[in-house]
Amino acid sequence: MRLMQAGAVAVTALGLTLAAGGCSSNDKTTTTPNQGASARQSGAPEDVRAPDAAVAAGLKQIQDITGQVAQSVGGDKSKAKELNEQIEPVWETIEGTVKANDSSSYITFEDSFAALEKAVNSGDAAKAQQAAATVGVAATAYLKNHPG
């Protein structure tokens, strides 16, 4: 009886060890803005590294979106919210690279996205314009130092 119990404990311990080992990974994942969530599941968005060309394309896309959001805030709040929701999926694919290359720009982008969302929710067109302008300046500065 003791032998069966000891065997059951050993099998359980081995199973837990294998399961725990299968859950962890030290691999860095590279993804591009066009790859979906499945490519990003291996780590937090801040850990994903995208090629410089993908970062440049993503930042340009984000600049376009933030400009459209800022234009929509005063007139069509629903459209502004819809546009604002398009930022995060693009940002998630490139933020890890931006953070690794330039933590100051990363913080500026994060703060600007939060300010833009707040402006959209409150219907403050002036603050939306300011946040979009800050994104544009930050993107230009980042791309000057890290061209795609």
CYANA upper distance limits for C-alpha pairs under 8 A (distance plus 0.5 A):
  1 MET  CA      5 GLN  CA      6.90
  2 ARG  CA      6 ALA  CA      6.53
  3 LEU  CA      7 GLY  CA      6.55
  4 MET  CA      8 ALA  CA      6.62
  5 GLN  CA      9 VAL  CA      6.71
  6 ALA  CA     10 ALA  CA      6.67
  7 GLY  CA     11 VAL  CA      6.64
  8 ALA  CA     12 THR  CA      6.59
  9 VAL  CA     13 ALA  CA      6.56
 10 ALA  CA     14 LEU  CA      6.57
 11 VAL  CA     15 GLY  CA      6.57
 12 THR  CA     16 LEU  CA      6.70
 13 ALA  CA     17 THR  CA      6.64
 14 LEU  CA     18 LEU  CA      6.68
 15 GLY  CA     19 ALA  CA      6.57
 16 LEU  CA     20 ALA  CA      6.51
 17 THR  CA     21 GLY  CA      6.63
 18 LEU  CA     22 GLY  CA      6.63
 19 ALA  CA     23 CYS  CA      6.95
 20 ALA  CA     24 SER  CA      7.34
 25 SER  CA     42 SER  CA      8.32
 27 ASP  CA     42 SER  CA      8.46
 28 LYS  CA     42 SER  CA      8.47
 28 LYS  CA     43 GLY  CA      8.17
 28 LYS  CA     47 ASP  CA      7.37
 28 LYS  CA     48 VAL  CA      6.91
 28 LYS  CA     49 ARG  CA      7.74
 29 THR  CA     39 ALA  CA      7.99
 29 THR  CA     40 ARG  CA      7.70
 29 THR  CA     42 SER  CA      7.34
 29 THR  CA     43 GLY  CA      7.93
 29 THR  CA     47 ASP  CA      8.08
 29 THR  CA     48 VAL  CA      5.77
 29 THR  CA     49 ARG  CA      6.81
 30 THR  CA     48 VAL  CA      6.15
 30 THR  CA     49 ARG  CA      5.24
 30 THR  CA     50 ALA  CA      5.57
 30 THR  CA     51 PRO  CA      7.94
 31 THR  CA     35 GLN  CA      6.74
 31 THR  CA     39 ALA  CA      6.90
 31 THR  CA     40 ARG  CA      7.66
 31 THR  CA     48 VAL  CA      7.33
 31 THR  CA     49 ARG  CA      7.13
 31 THR  CA     50 ALA  CA      5.69
 31 THR  CA     51 PRO  CA      8.26
 31 THR  CA     93 THR  CA      6.82
 32 THR  CA     50 ALA  CA      6.19
 32 THR  CA     51 PRO  CA      7.76
 32 THR  CA     54 ALA  CA      6.07
 32 THR  CA     55 VAL  CA      8.38
 32 THR  CA     93 THR  CA      6.40
 32 THR  CA     94 ILE  CA      7.78
 33 PRO  CA     54 ALA  CA      6.98
 33 PRO  CA     55 VAL  CA      8.49
 33 PRO  CA     58 GLY  CA      6.83
 33 PRO  CA     89 PRO  CA      8.41
 33 PRO  CA     90 VAL  CA      6.12
 33 PRO  CA     93 THR  CA      5.69
 33 PRO  CA     94 ILE  CA      7.59
 35 GLN  CA     39 ALA  CA      6.82
 35 GLN  CA     93 THR  CA      8.49
 36 GLY  CA     40 ARG  CA      7.74
 37 ALA  CA     41 GLN  CA      6.74
 40 ARG  CA     44 ALA  CA      7.69
 40 ARG  CA     45 PRO  CA      7.16
 40 ARG  CA     48 VAL  CA      7.53
 40 ARG  CA     93 THR  CA      8.09
 43 GLY  CA     47 ASP  CA      6.55
 43 GLY  CA     48 VAL  CA      7.33
 44 ALA  CA     48 VAL  CA      7.37
 45 PRO  CA     92 GLU  CA      5.65
 45 PRO  CA     93 THR  CA      7.07
 45 PRO  CA     94 ILE  CA      8.31
 45 PRO  CA     95 GLU  CA      7.09
 45 PRO  CA     96 GLY  CA      6.46
 46 GLU  CA     92 GLU  CA      7.99
 46 GLU  CA     95 GLU  CA      6.21
 46 GLU  CA     96 GLY  CA      4.32
 46 GLU  CA     97 THR  CA      8.07
 46 GLU  CA     99 LYS  CA      7.52
 47 ASP  CA     96 GLY  CA      5.58
 47 ASP  CA     97 THR  CA      8.43
 48 VAL  CA     93 THR  CA      7.48
 48 VAL  CA     94 ILE  CA      7.77
 48 VAL  CA     95 GLU  CA      8.09
 48 VAL  CA     96 GLY  CA      5.49
 48 VAL  CA     97 THR  CA      7.36
 49 ARG  CA     93 THR  CA      8.44
 49 ARG  CA     94 ILE  CA      7.34
 49 ARG  CA     96 GLY  CA      5.98
 49 ARG  CA     97 THR  CA      5.34
 50 ALA  CA     54 ALA  CA      6.67
 50 ALA  CA     55 VAL  CA      6.94
 50 ALA  CA     93 THR  CA      7.41
 50 ALA  CA     94 ILE  CA      6.22
 50 ALA  CA     96 GLY  CA      8.05
 50 ALA  CA     97 THR  CA      6.40
 51 PRO  CA     55 VAL  CA      6.93
 51 PRO  CA     97 THR  CA      8.42
 51 PRO  CA    148 GLY  CA      8.43
 52 ASP  CA     56 ALA  CA      6.65
 52 ASP  CA    146 HIS  CA      7.58
 52 ASP  CA    147 PRO  CA      7.23
 52 ASP  CA    148 GLY  CA      5.05
 53 ALA  CA     57 ALA  CA      6.71
 53 ALA  CA    147 PRO  CA      8.02
 53 ALA  CA    148 GLY  CA      4.40
 54 ALA  CA     58 GLY  CA      6.45
 54 ALA  CA     94 ILE  CA      7.83
 54 ALA  CA    148 GLY  CA      7.68
 55 VAL  CA     59 LEU  CA      6.52
 55 VAL  CA     94 ILE  CA      5.91
 55 VAL  CA     97 THR  CA      7.97
 55 VAL  CA     98 VAL  CA      8.16
 55 VAL  CA    148 GLY  CA      7.39
 56 ALA  CA     60 LYS  CA      6.72
 56 ALA  CA    143 LEU  CA      7.12
 56 ALA  CA    147 PRO  CA      7.25
 56 ALA  CA    148 GLY  CA      5.58
 57 ALA  CA     61 GLN  CA      6.68
 57 ALA  CA    148 GLY  CA      8.28
 58 GLY  CA     62 ILE  CA      6.60
 58 GLY  CA     90 VAL  CA      6.61
 58 GLY  CA     91 TRP  CA      7.59
 58 GLY  CA     94 ILE  CA      7.38
 59 LEU  CA     63 GLN  CA      6.58
 59 LEU  CA     91 TRP  CA      8.41
 59 LEU  CA    139 ALA  CA      6.64
 60 LYS  CA     64 ASP  CA      6.82
 60 LYS  CA    139 ALA  CA      8.12
 61 GLN  CA     65 ILE  CA      6.75
 61 GLN  CA     90 VAL  CA      8.34
 62 ILE  CA     66 THR  CA      6.50
 62 ILE  CA     87 ILE  CA      6.51
 62 ILE  CA     90 VAL  CA      7.64
 62 ILE  CA     91 TRP  CA      8.04
 63 GLN  CA     67 GLY  CA      6.63
 63 GLN  CA    132 ALA  CA      7.79
 63 GLN  CA    135 VAL  CA      7.06
 63 GLN  CA    136 GLY  CA      6.29
 63 GLN  CA    139 ALA  CA      8.05
 64 ASP  CA     68 GLN  CA      6.81
 65 ILE  CA     69 VAL  CA      6.61
 65 ILE  CA     83 LEU  CA      6.97
 65 ILE  CA     84 ASN  CA      7.75
 65 ILE  CA     86 GLN  CA      7.89
 65 ILE  CA     87 ILE  CA      7.34
 66 THR  CA     70 ALA  CA      6.62
 66 THR  CA     83 LEU  CA      8.38
 66 THR  CA     84 ASN  CA      7.60
 66 THR  CA     87 ILE  CA      8.16
 66 THR  CA    116 LEU  CA      8.43
 66 THR  CA    132 ALA  CA      5.66
 66 THR  CA    135 VAL  CA      8.08
 67 GLY  CA     71 GLN  CA      6.81
 67 GLY  CA    129 GLN  CA      8.01
 67 GLY  CA    132 ALA  CA      6.22
 67 GLY  CA    133 ALA  CA      8.37
 68 GLN  CA     72 SER  CA      6.70
 68 GLN  CA     80 ALA  CA      8.11
 68 GLN  CA     83 LEU  CA      7.76
 69 VAL  CA     73 VAL  CA      6.68
 69 VAL  CA     79 LYS  CA      8.24
 69 VAL  CA     80 ALA  CA      5.33
 69 VAL  CA     81 LYS  CA      8.09
 69 VAL  CA     83 LEU  CA      6.30
 69 VAL  CA     84 ASN  CA      6.59
 69 VAL  CA    120 VAL  CA      8.32
 69 VAL  CA    128 ALA  CA      7.94
 70 ALA  CA     74 GLY  CA      8.41
 70 ALA  CA     80 ALA  CA      7.91
 70 ALA  CA    116 LEU  CA      8.41
 70 ALA  CA    125 ALA  CA      6.83
 70 ALA  CA    128 ALA  CA      5.34
 70 ALA  CA    129 GLN  CA      5.51
 70 ALA  CA    132 ALA  CA      6.92
 71 GLN  CA     75 GLY  CA      8.32
 71 GLN  CA    125 ALA  CA      8.04
 71 GLN  CA    129 GLN  CA      8.01
 72 SER  CA     76 ASP  CA      5.73
 72 SER  CA     77 LYS  CA      7.02
 72 SER  CA     79 LYS  CA      6.96
 72 SER  CA     80 ALA  CA      5.54
 73 VAL  CA     77 LYS  CA      5.76
 73 VAL  CA     79 LYS  CA      8.45
 73 VAL  CA     80 ALA  CA      5.85
 73 VAL  CA    119 ALA  CA      8.16
 73 VAL  CA    120 VAL  CA      6.22
 73 VAL  CA    123 GLY  CA      6.13
 73 VAL  CA    124 ASP  CA      7.28
 73 VAL  CA    125 ALA  CA      5.78
 73 VAL  CA    128 ALA  CA      7.56
 74 GLY  CA    123 GLY  CA      6.60
 74 GLY  CA    124 ASP  CA      7.35
 74 GLY  CA    125 ALA  CA      5.58
 76 ASP  CA     80 ALA  CA      6.73
 77 LYS  CA     81 LYS  CA      6.67
 77 LYS  CA    120 VAL  CA      7.32
 77 LYS  CA    121 ASN  CA      8.40
 77 LYS  CA    123 GLY  CA      7.26
 78 SER  CA     82 GLU  CA      6.74
 79 LYS  CA     83 LEU  CA      6.57
 80 ALA  CA     84 ASN  CA      6.48
 80 ALA  CA    120 VAL  CA      6.89
 81 LYS  CA     85 GLU  CA      6.77
 81 LYS  CA    117 GLU  CA      8.41
 81 LYS  CA    120 VAL  CA      6.88
 81 LYS  CA    121 ASN  CA      8.12
 82 GLU  CA     86 GLN  CA      7.43
 83 LEU  CA     87 ILE  CA      7.85
 84 ASN  CA    116 LEU  CA      8.39
 84 ASN  CA    117 GLU  CA      7.34
 84 ASN  CA    120 VAL  CA      8.40
 85 GLU  CA     89 PRO  CA      8.41
 86 GLN  CA     90 VAL  CA      7.56
 87 ILE  CA     91 TRP  CA      6.56
 88 GLU  CA     92 GLU  CA      6.39
 89 PRO  CA     93 THR  CA      7.41
 90 VAL  CA     94 ILE  CA      7.56
 91 TRP  CA     95 GLU  CA      6.04
 92 GLU  CA     96 GLY  CA      8.15
 94 ILE  CA     98 VAL  CA      6.92
 95 GLU  CA     99 LYS  CA      6.42
 95 GLU  CA    106 TYR  CA      7.57
 96 GLY  CA    100 ALA  CA      6.60
 97 THR  CA    101 ASN  CA      6.53
 98 VAL  CA    102 ASP  CA      6.22
 98 VAL  CA    103 SER  CA      7.50
 98 VAL  CA    105 SER  CA      7.67
 98 VAL  CA    106 TYR  CA      6.30
 99 LYS  CA    103 SER  CA      5.13
 99 LYS  CA    104 SER  CA      8.35
 99 LYS  CA    105 SER  CA      7.90
 99 LYS  CA    106 TYR  CA      5.52
101 ASN  CA    146 HIS  CA      8.47
102 ASP  CA    106 TYR  CA      6.84
102 ASP  CA    142 TYR  CA      8.07
103 SER  CA    107 ILE  CA      6.76
104 SER  CA    108 THR  CA      6.77
105 SER  CA    109 PHE  CA      6.62
105 SER  CA    138 ALA  CA      6.67
105 SER  CA    142 TYR  CA      7.28
106 TYR  CA    110 GLU  CA      6.72
107 ILE  CA    111 ASP  CA      6.49
108 THR  CA    112 SER  CA      6.46
108 THR  CA    134 THR  CA      8.34
108 THR  CA    135 VAL  CA      8.11
108 THR  CA    138 ALA  CA      7.49
109 PHE  CA    113 PHE  CA      6.57
109 PHE  CA    135 VAL  CA      6.61
109 PHE  CA    138 ALA  CA      7.60
110 GLU  CA    114 ALA  CA      6.82
111 ASP  CA    115 ALA  CA      6.65
112 SER  CA    116 LEU  CA      6.47
112 SER  CA    131 ALA  CA      5.66
112 SER  CA    132 ALA  CA      7.84
112 SER  CA    134 THR  CA      7.16
112 SER  CA    135 VAL  CA      6.84
113 PHE  CA    117 GLU  CA      6.64
113 PHE  CA    131 ALA  CA      7.73
114 ALA  CA    118 LYS  CA      6.70
115 ALA  CA    119 ALA  CA      6.61
115 ALA  CA    127 LYS  CA      7.96
115 ALA  CA    128 ALA  CA      7.86
115 ALA  CA    131 ALA  CA      6.61
116 LEU  CA    120 VAL  CA      6.62
116 LEU  CA    127 LYS  CA      7.64
116 LEU  CA    128 ALA  CA      5.65
116 LEU  CA    131 ALA  CA      5.94
116 LEU  CA    132 ALA  CA      7.59
117 GLU  CA    121 ASN  CA      6.69
118 LYS  CA    122 SER  CA      6.66
119 ALA  CA    123 GLY  CA      6.14
119 ALA  CA    124 ASP  CA      5.30
119 ALA  CA    125 ALA  CA      7.27
119 ALA  CA    127 LYS  CA      6.20
119 ALA  CA    128 ALA  CA      5.71
120 VAL  CA    124 ASP  CA      6.99
120 VAL  CA    125 ALA  CA      8.16
120 VAL  CA    128 ALA  CA      7.29
124 ASP  CA    128 ALA  CA      6.77
125 ALA  CA    129 GLN  CA      6.62
126 ALA  CA    130 GLN  CA      6.76
127 LYS  CA    131 ALA  CA      6.61
128 ALA  CA    132 ALA  CA      6.62
129 GLN  CA    133 ALA  CA      6.56
130 GLN  CA    134 THR  CA      6.71
131 ALA  CA    135 VAL  CA      6.79
132 ALA  CA    136 GLY  CA      6.79
133 ALA  CA    137 VAL  CA      6.75
134 THR  CA    138 ALA  CA      6.55
135 VAL  CA    139 ALA  CA      6.47
136 GLY  CA    140 THR  CA      6.63
137 VAL  CA    141 ALA  CA      6.67
138 ALA  CA    142 TYR  CA      6.49
139 ALA  CA    143 LEU  CA      6.50
140 THR  CA    144 LYS  CA      6.61
141 ALA  CA    145 ASN  CA      7.12
142 TYR  CA    146 HIS  CA      6.40
142 TYR  CA    147 PRO  CA      8.28
143 LEU  CA    147 PRO  CA      5.12
143 LEU  CA    148 GLY  CA      7.66
